[in-house]
Amino acid sequence: MVRWLQFPLAGVPTFTWTDAFDILVVAFLIYQFLLIIRGRRAAHVLVGLCILAAIYAAAVWLKLEVLRTILATLAPYTAIAIIVMFQSELRRMLARLGRRPFLGISQLERREMSQEILLAITHLSQKKIGALIVVERKIGLRTFVESGVNLDAAISRDLLCAIFHPGGAVHDGAVIIQGDRIASAACFLPLTTNPILVPELGTRHRAGLGITEESDCFSVIVSEESGKISMAAFGEIELDVPLERVEQLLTGRLERRDLQTSTALSQSSAALRAQSFDRP
């Protein structure tokens, strides 16, 4: 009796961790592919291919030789047809895998993101358009993201300039960037309560500084009145900075000790009063 029960299992290979990993990788790739084609015309093409496969299986089972022969003749060309029909979806899937989300943002992506932000800041500064851009780091800003208008869009110069264009629906408030995406616009941020800095700074600057006092993010501010660029990080703010300085902050090459401190700013308060910042 025991031998009879063990006989069907004699030819079954042993299931190992390698087999489990193999199955998980294949499932992950199929899942990513389905996410990419969901809601696109390629999804209907995939359904059509599945129907043809079902028809072929039915032809074999019902012994429909003519139909089976025709489908079997077309089968070798199926791989080429799939590549042609799904070329854009395959490129998109490879690009998504190339982003390596499990390893964070690559240096190349960080530079590209920084360049788009710098181009937008340059344009806004030249046109004297007020702006406040906050870049999230390790501490999440979900509470502040939910206070604004959800975007979840790729970072681009044109989009940032359009967001802060005067008269737009979302030009007031801050833009919050999470990773390589613009998470939200028109966000409300806490204002700094530093008694030394408040008299010298307008609302936009106080908000840009206030958010860095509550998290490890950093912000870039463009004055609406003077067009000057400021940046805040680690609870400190540095005023009227060149673009090279902002690039160092965006690419992570600027450390806390390199920033001008609140003490240094308080010592130069007389000079700050002579400058004009955007006020509410």
KADA-V319731 format. One record per residue. N is the residue number from 1. PSI is psi in whole degrees, -180 to 180 (* if undefined). NEAR is the number of other ideal C-beta (glycine too) atoms within 10 Angstrom. Layout:
{{N,PSI,NEAR} {N,PSI,NEAR}}
//
This chain:
{{1,-43,5} {2,-41,6} {3,-38,7} {4,-36,7} {5,-33,8} {6,-18,9} {7,-46,9} {8,-23,8} {9,0,7} {10,-36,7} {11,1,6} {12,124,7} {13,157,6} {14,134,5} {15,119,9} {16,175,9} {17,-31,7} {18,-41,8} {19,-41,11} {20,-43,10} {21,-40,10} {22,-44,11} {23,-41,11} {24,-41,10} {25,-45,10} {26,-42,10} {27,-40,10} {28,-44,11} {29,-41,12} {30,-41,10} {31,-44,10} {32,-41,15} {33,-41,17} {34,-36,11} {35,-38,12} {36,-41,20} {37,-7,19} {38,128,9} {39,6,8} {40,168,14} {41,-27,10} {42,-26,18} {43,-39,14} {44,-37,9} {45,-41,16} {46,-39,18} {47,-41,10} {48,-40,11} {49,-38,14} {50,-38,10} {51,-42,10} {52,-39,14} {53,-39,13} {54,-38,10} {55,-41,14} {56,-43,18} {57,-40,12} {58,-37,12} {59,-39,18} {60,-42,14} {61,-38,9} {62,0,10} {63,45,8} {64,90,15} {65,-39,10} {66,-49,8} {67,-41,15} {68,-40,18} {69,-42,11} {70,-47,13} {71,-37,18} {72,-33,12} {73,-36,9} {74,-18,12} {75,-43,12} {76,-24,8} {77,0,9} {78,-40,13} {79,-43,9} {80,-40,9} {81,-39,12} {82,-42,15} {83,-40,10} {84,-45,8} {85,-33,16} {86,26,20} {87,-42,11} {88,-39,12} {89,-38,19} {90,-39,15} {91,-40,11} {92,-38,17} {93,-42,17} {94,-37,10} {95,-38,10} {96,-40,13} {97,-33,12} {98,-18,9} {99,-19,14} {100,64,11} {101,-24,10} {102,-10,5} {103,3,7} {104,-168,11} {105,131,16} {106,167,13} {107,-36,9} {108,-45,8} {109,-38,16} {110,-41,15} {111,-42,14} {112,-43,14} {113,-43,21} {114,-40,19} {115,-40,15} {116,-43,20} {117,-42,22} {118,-40,18} {119,-42,16} {120,-44,26} {121,-41,24} {122,-46,15} {123,-45,17} {124,-37,24} {125,-41,17} {126,-36,10} {127,-1,13} {128,51,15} {129,123,18} {130,140,20} {131,152,24} {132,112,24} {133,125,27} {134,130,27} {135,119,21} {136,145,20} {137,-123,13} {138,-40,7} {139,125,9} {140,151,12} {141,35,24} {142,-40,12} {143,-43,11} {144,-32,23} {145,-41,20} {146,-14,11} {147,-11,16} {148,-159,20} {149,120,14} {150,132,11} {151,-54,18} {152,57,10} {153,158,14} {154,147,11} {155,125,22} {156,152,15} {157,-46,17} {158,-41,11} {159,-43,16} {160,-41,24} {161,-37,17} {162,-36,14} {163,-45,22} {164,6,25} {165,130,14} {166,137,11} {167,-9,5} {168,162,12} {169,-24,10} {170,23,17} {171,-23,16} {172,149,17} {173,-170,21} {174,153,26} {175,130,28} {176,128,27} {177,127,21} {178,116,18} {179,-123,15} {180,24,17} {181,148,14} {182,106,22} {183,-46,22} {184,158,26} {185,166,26} {186,41,17} {187,146,24} {188,130,13} {189,154,26} {190,143,13} {191,145,18} {192,145,24} {193,15,10} {194,115,17} {195,-20,8} {196,-37,13} {197,-26,19} {198,-46,14} {199,-27,9} {200,-16,21} {201,146,26} {202,-179,18} {203,-42,16} {204,-42,26} {205,-39,25} {206,-35,24} {207,-41,23} {208,-34,29} {209,-38,27} {210,-38,19} {211,-29,26} {212,-15,21} {213,-18,15} {214,-12,15} {215,180,17} {216,17,13} {217,175,24} {218,157,24} {219,153,26} {220,129,25} {221,136,30} {222,125,27} {223,136,25} {224,-29,19} {225,-43,13} {226,-17,14} {227,5,14} {228,151,16} {229,134,23} {230,160,22} {231,148,26} {232,140,28} {233,150,23} {234,29,17} {235,13,19} {236,154,20} {237,142,28} {238,127,20} {239,151,21} {240,63,12} {241,151,19} {242,166,9} {243,-31,13} {244,-36,8} {245,-41,16} {246,-39,23} {247,-39,17} {248,-38,17} {249,-42,22} {250,-35,24} {251,2,14} {252,19,13} {253,6,9} {254,123,19} {255,171,11} {256,-38,11} {257,-16,7} {258,-12,13} {259,149,21} {260,133,14} {261,167,15} {262,-33,16} {263,-42,9} {264,-35,11} {265,-39,20} {266,-32,14} {267,-24,11} {268,31,12} {269,-31,12} {270,-39,8} {271,-35,11} {272,-35,16} {273,-25,10} {274,-19,7} {275,156,14} {276,126,12} {277,160,21} {278,132,17} {279,158,11} {280,*,6}}
//
